[in-house]
């Protein structure tokens, strides 16, 4: 029944490692997003995809690479993890612009 | 560039009382959408209320209502009859229609504590 799911919910890893976060939505939405929430709780968009096509690519280091195998999935791969990557990463989806975005439960990434 | 400002980092209210959270924004667009999202300690982001800028009527959802002042670029959230479950961080957000990207710009958030 979960609308937007993310795995894993928690991720602890060493600096320099590569990791992936997976996101799936079962709402039939065309657009999916990745947001980053930093330690001060500030939320900022990173990427968005519409029907598997990249729409938004904010100023994000190219160590971050999103991949959308189909419109129900948007994964985030991070290479060479750095301490500053520690944050909560949220996946979201919406049907059309201007509508409610449904958020996943978030993935807390801790880089040691 | 669009910006959203929430000038109240923390607020508190007694249960059953009314509280208003402030939000101002800056945009060059004439049409856009505004949102209030709630993030309780569970971390889940939940939509509270949504306003379309071209609609003059203020949005209302049960105990939640907004005061949308387009000329002043102000979008405050009023919570009536506050309940303990309203304790959360509240984020104001703006989405412009230019480019049809769905890009949400968030404010810094206001932590609301409802006291019994």
Interface residues (C-beta under 8 A of the other chain):
Chain A: X31 X33 X35 X40 X41 X42 X43 X44 X45 X48 X50 X55 X56 X88 X90 X92 X94 X96 X97 X98 X99 X100 X101 X103 X105 X106
Chain B: X33 X35 X39 X43 X44 X45 X46 X47 X50 X52 X89 X91 X95 X97 X100 X101 X102 X103 X104 X105 X106 X108 X109
